[in-house]
């Protein structure tokens, strides 16, 4: 970080011993260590704050893109609202692709479908009940 070589570091130690003295050197090193630790904590806190702001900006951008894509999908595939009259909605439109449309109860189509299913049931072979 500071690009200090071994010879430069040795020179700093010798000057510190001469200026501070060997007697006060442990106290000076402890104080220097506390200051360095405090600077590291502050820089780490600052760095995490910057990273959080970057992440939030990226999330906002992603949410904006998702909203735009969702709007494009909704425009491409409009859905029928629940407020529409029942005669406006075809039963085939609401039925799943693999199942036939279920007719409305009370209609002639419903009675015909019910009669067909009863006829199919009576044509099926009946299995005997298992013994108790």
N, C-alpha and C positions, 0 to 999 in steps of 0.2 A: 504494500500500500504506500509506504513512504520511501520505498526503495533504499533502505539503509543496509549497507554491506557490513561484514564482520569487522573490518578495520575501523569504520566510522563508529560502530557501536562501542568498540573498545575505547576509542578516544572519548566518547561521551561518558562512559563509566569512570575513566581516569579523572576527567574534569569534575565530575560530580563528587568523587571522593575528595579531591583537593578543595573544592569550594564548600561543600556541605560538611565534610569531615566524616571519619569512620564512625564516630560516636552517634551522630544524628542520622546516619544513612538508613537504618531500618525504619525509622519514623517517616522519613522522606519517601522511601519506597512504598510504604503502606498508603501514604496519602496519594502518591501518584497512581497506585493501583486502584484506589477508590474512585479517583477522577476518571481513569480509563474505563472502569466498569460502568460508571454513570454515563459517560459518553456513548458507550456501546448500547446501554439500555435505551437511551434517548434516540439513537440512530435506528435501533431495531423497532422501536415504537413508531417512529416516523416512516420507516420502510413499510411496516405492516399497514399503516394508515393509507399510504399511497397505493399499495397493492389492493386494499379493500375498495378504494375509490375506482381503481381500474376494473376490478371484478364487477362492481355495481354498474359501471358504464357499459361493460360488455353484456351484462344481463339485460339492461335496458334496451340495448341495440338488438339482442336476440328476441326479446319480447315484442319489440316493434316489428321485426321481420315476421315473427309467428302471427301477429295480428294481421299484417298485410296478407300473408299466405292464407290465413283463415278466411278473411274477407273475400279473397279471390276464389277460394273453394266454395264459399257460400253463394257467391254470385254465379258461379258456374253450375251449381247444383241447388237451385232454390227448392225449398220444401213447402208443402201445403200447411198452412197454419191450422190450429184447432178451431178457429172461429168460423171456418168455412162451413157451408151447409152440407148435410150428409149427401144430398143428391149431386153435389159438385165433386165429391170424392169417389172415384171408382174403387170398388173393393179390391180389384186386382192390383191397384197401385200400392195398397197397404199390406198386401199379403206377401209373405216371403216367397222367394223364387221357387223353392222346392215343394211348397205346399199349395194346394188349390185354394182359391178364394172361398171364404165362408159366407154364405148368403145371410142377409138380415133376417132375424126371427119374424115370423108372421107373414112373410112374403110367399108368393106361389112357388118361387124357386126354392125356398127353404123347405116347403112341404114335399116337393119333388125329390130333393136331395135326401130328406129324411126317409122317404119311402124306399129310395134306392139302397140306402145303407141298411134298412131293416130287411130288405129282400136278400142282400148279400150276406147278412148275418144268418138268415134262415137257411141259406144254401150251404153254409160252412158245416162240416161234420162236427157234431157235438161229442166231446170226449166225456167219458163217465167220470164222476167224482171219485176221488180216492177214498178208500175205506177209512173209517175213524180210528 
